[in-house]
Amino acid sequence: MLTDIEIARQAEILPIEQIASKIGVSSDELEFYGKYKAKIPMNVIKSRSSRKDGKLVLVTAMNPTPAGEGKTTVSIGLAQALCKIGRNAMLALREPSLGPVFGVKGGAAGGGYSQLIPMEDINLHFTGDLHAITSANNLLAAMIDNHIYQGNELNIDKDRILWKRCMDMNDRALRNINIGVGGGTNGIERNDSFSITAASEIMATLCMAEDIDDLTERIKNIAVAYDTDGNIVTAGMIGAEGSLTVLLKDAISPNLVQSLEHVPALVHGGPFANISHGCNSVIATKAGLKMADILITEAGFGADLGAFKFLDLKCRAAGIWPDAVVIVSTVRSLKYNAGIAKEDLTKPDVEAVRAGFPNLAKHIENMKSFGIPVVVASNRFLTDTDEEIAEMKRLCEEMGAEYEPAEIFAKGGEGGRELASKVAAILDEDRPKKPVFTYDLKDPVEEKITKVATKIYGAKDVEILPEAAAKIKEFTASGYGELPICIAKTQYSLSDDPKALGRPEGFTLTVRDVALSTGAGYMVVLTGKILTMPGLPKHPAALDISIDNNGDIHGLF
């Protein structure tokens, strides 16, 4: 069996101008990054703003398991399948972070015969967007420290600096550090910390911005510290918004690539969904809606994280709403949620499918509560029996969700024809769309957290620890109380306990910290033991990745 990278390497890849022509973009309008990838400049996107929007399909999933669900793979396969049945479809997906690529999760360009290419480029440095974001983030950090060193005109309290440095790699040693050690010309000695770039506020801010002017204004509003009187200091007060925006002048433009079957794909932005909002850029999504009849997009991790944040944060800010939601699941993942050991997931067990279904059921219930038609896509494996698939179908349809197994990993678009037909049939109904939100922006912050925890996660109660409660009070007093909330939570469970599988009930969600993300336009609520800087596993993928004398990369997945 061929590996993902071998499949990608053997594929026919078209010059990117041929892919661009499918979405009405000429070669003169592209900014080329080699033969097979390009950026679509902002002026080109604005020139299409009067066109009618296409239909929007959001792809999400149940809570991820070691068995693997294949959400990005299904997104790509569905777009390919829609094109096979004669529909004009394209993709808008996130960019991979180098941390997971060299850590444990691998890349994010799909798999099997439903991949984006050039796979190696996308999963590595791509067009440099994440590096630009890292540089902008760290320039702001340097400007804050320099302001203090050069006289501290704004009276910044060095012990209450909110801004973190970042890098695009997993490195647990940087979670807590000391800087300016020795004082004097080394700067002001203080404690600091790093986040991974995908969890940084600059990443989230770029992905929520509408254009350059909006990005500049959002950066200007970023809360970076407190002064000695307890007032918020912003990046605009430091004077950083101009230089940061300049560093992001290319990164703001979406990247165009193609699938194995030459479906156009905009790949832009890569915020994590367990920490950040987990969605590709507003710019790419809105551009895709103008360039195709159907746009497939995805949001990170399970529907309790990425899909909910897509609806609550991205759609609320951008004024968009999906026409359908596809929830990706597998027979193996249901069995895992029933407590079956990973090594036994390939053994037939209809009862385990039934026992593990409540996790998927909660996600179906949540998505239907927003008034959006739901299709469950079962990413089918060779070991799945007809009896297991039939039981999964029965359970989904009992909840009012369409169901269709797909073999898009092994067969590409051809393996998703039936799934594409079901999605297309829903889109053809042309139902009216009415956004529904879980809370009102004027609700107190504590009430917003409680509504999300009880309605979306299924919690019985919420405990806000004293330090977090004090920050909520401070942020509210500073005028940020009406921001929406972005809850940082483990992706592995509906609760804040990663070991609580299935559909946990009667639990208390513990809020341990709260932070401002005023550039992105929300307040971050940290629960459980969530970390903004991951570490490498005992055997990181980095140990298995190499390149030979011909320039061929091995071990990338």
CORJOBEL-V595501 format. One record per backbone hydrogen bond with DSSP energy under -1.0 kcal/mol. NH is the residue of the N-H (numbers start at 1). CO is the residue of the C=O. E is the energy in kcal/mol with one decimal. If there is no record, write none. Layout:
# CORJOBEL-V595501
NH CO E
NH CO E
This chain:
# CORJOBEL-V595501
7 3 -2.5
8 4 -2.6
9 5 -2.0
10 6 -1.6
16 35 -2.7
18 15 -1.6
19 15 -1.0
20 16 -2.5
21 17 -1.6
23 20 -1.4
24 21 -1.2
25 20 -2.3
29 26 -1.2
31 39 -2.4
33 37 -2.8
38 256 -1.5
39 31 -2.9
40 254 -2.2
45 41 -1.7
46 42 -2.6
47 43 -1.4
48 45 -1.3
49 46 -1.7
51 48 -1.8
54 289 -2.2
55 293 -3.4
57 295 -2.8
58 324 -2.4
59 297 -2.7
60 326 -3.3
62 328 -1.7
68 65 -1.6
74 70 -2.5
75 71 -2.3
76 72 -2.4
77 73 -2.8
78 74 -3.0
79 75 -1.9
80 76 -2.3
81 77 -2.5
82 78 -2.7
83 79 -1.8
84 80 -1.7
85 81 -1.6
86 83 -1.5
87 82 -2.8
89 87 -1.1
90 294 -1.9
91 264 -1.9
92 296 -2.3
93 266 -2.5
95 269 -2.9
101 97 -1.5
102 98 -2.2
106 100 -2.4
111 114 -1.5
113 409 -2.9
114 111 -2.1
116 109 -2.5
117 258 -3.1
122 118 -2.3
123 119 -2.1
124 120 -1.0
126 121 -1.7
128 125 -2.5
132 128 -2.2
133 129 -2.4
134 130 -2.3
135 131 -2.5
136 132 -2.5
137 133 -2.6
138 134 -2.4
139 135 -2.1
140 136 -1.9
141 137 -1.6
142 138 -2.3
143 139 -2.5
144 140 -2.1
145 141 -2.2
146 142 -2.5
147 143 -2.1
148 144 -1.9
149 145 -2.4
150 146 -2.7
151 148 -1.2
152 147 -2.5
155 152 -1.9
157 226 -2.8
160 157 -2.4
162 224 -2.0
163 224 -1.7
165 193 -1.9
167 195 -1.5
169 167 -1.5
171 534 -1.1
174 171 -1.9
175 172 -1.6
177 192 -2.9
179 190 -2.7
183 180 -2.4
186 183 -2.0
187 184 -1.7
190 179 -1.8
192 177 -2.9
194 174 -1.7
195 165 -2.2
196 532 -2.6
197 167 -1.5
199 196 -2.3
200 197 -1.7
204 200 -1.9
205 201 -2.9
206 202 -2.7
207 203 -1.9
209 205 -1.1
215 211 -2.6
216 212 -2.7
217 213 -2.2
218 214 -2.5
219 215 -2.6
220 216 -2.3
221 217 -1.3
222 219 -1.5
224 233 -2.9
225 233 -1.5
226 160 -1.3
227 231 -2.6
228 155 -2.1
230 227 -2.1
233 225 -3.3
235 222 -2.2
236 220 -2.1
238 234 -1.3
239 235 -1.2
240 235 -2.4
244 240 -2.2
245 241 -2.0
246 242 -1.9
247 243 -1.8
248 244 -1.0
249 246 -1.4
252 248 -1.7
253 250 -1.6
256 38 -3.9
257 265 -2.7
258 117 -1.6
259 263 -1.4
260 115 -1.7
262 259 -2.2
265 257 -2.1
266 91 -2.9
267 255 -2.5
268 93 -2.4
272 198 -1.3
276 272 -1.4
281 268 -1.7
282 207 -2.7
285 281 -2.1
286 282 -2.8
287 283 -2.2
288 284 -2.7
289 285 -1.9
292 288 -1.2
293 88 -1.1
294 88 -1.9
295 55 -3.1
296 90 -2.7
297 57 -2.6
299 59 -1.6
300 278 -2.3
303 61 -2.3
305 302 -1.5
306 300 -1.5
308 303 -1.5
309 305 -2.8
310 306 -2.5
311 307 -2.1
312 308 -3.2
313 309 -2.5
314 309 -1.7
315 310 -3.1
317 313 -1.9
318 314 -2.8
319 315 -1.9
323 56 -3.2
324 56 -1.2
325 373 -2.4
326 58 -2.9
327 375 -2.6
328 60 -2.6
329 377 -2.3
334 330 -1.8
335 331 -2.1
336 332 -2.2
337 333 -2.0
339 336 -1.7
340 335 -2.0
344 341 -1.9
345 342 -1.3
347 344 -1.5
353 349 -1.5
354 350 -2.1
355 351 -2.5
356 352 -2.2
359 356 -1.1
361 357 -2.8
362 358 -2.0
363 359 -1.3
364 360 -2.4
365 361 -2.8
366 362 -2.6
367 363 -2.4
368 364 -2.6
369 365 -1.5
370 367 -1.1
371 368 -2.0
372 367 -1.1
375 325 -2.5
376 402 -3.0
377 327 -2.3
378 404 -1.6
379 329 -2.5
380 378 -1.1
380 406 -2.7
384 381 -1.7
389 385 -2.2
390 386 -2.5
391 387 -2.0
392 388 -2.2
393 389 -2.5
394 390 -2.3
395 391 -2.3
396 392 -2.2
397 393 -2.5
398 394 -1.8
400 397 -1.4
401 396 -2.0
402 374 -2.1
404 376 -2.3
406 378 -2.9
407 415 -2.5
411 407 -2.2
412 408 -1.5
415 412 -1.1
416 413 -2.0
420 416 -2.9
421 417 -2.4
422 418 -1.9
423 419 -2.3
424 420 -3.0
425 421 -2.2
426 422 -1.6
427 423 -2.2
428 424 -2.3
430 427 -1.3
443 440 -2.0
448 444 -2.1
449 445 -2.4
450 446 -2.0
451 447 -2.5
452 448 -2.2
453 449 -2.6
454 450 -2.6
455 451 -2.4
456 452 -2.0
457 452 -1.5
459 453 -2.9
460 507 -2.9
461 507 -1.4
463 509 -2.8
465 511 -2.7
469 465 -2.6
470 466 -2.4
471 467 -1.7
472 468 -2.4
473 469 -2.0
474 470 -2.1
475 471 -3.3
476 472 -2.5
477 473 -2.2
478 474 -1.5
479 476 -1.6
480 475 -2.5
483 480 -1.5
486 523 -3.0
488 525 -3.3
489 274 -1.2
500 497 -2.1
501 499 -1.3
509 461 -2.5
511 463 -3.2
512 526 -2.0
513 526 -1.5
515 524 -2.8
517 522 -2.1
521 517 -1.8
522 517 -2.0
523 484 -2.5
524 515 -3.0
525 486 -2.4
526 513 -2.5
527 488 -2.2
528 510 -1.5
530 527 -1.7
541 103 -3.6
542 102 -1.8
543 540 -1.8
544 541 -2.1
546 554 -2.2
548 552 -2.2
551 548 -2.1
554 546 -3.3
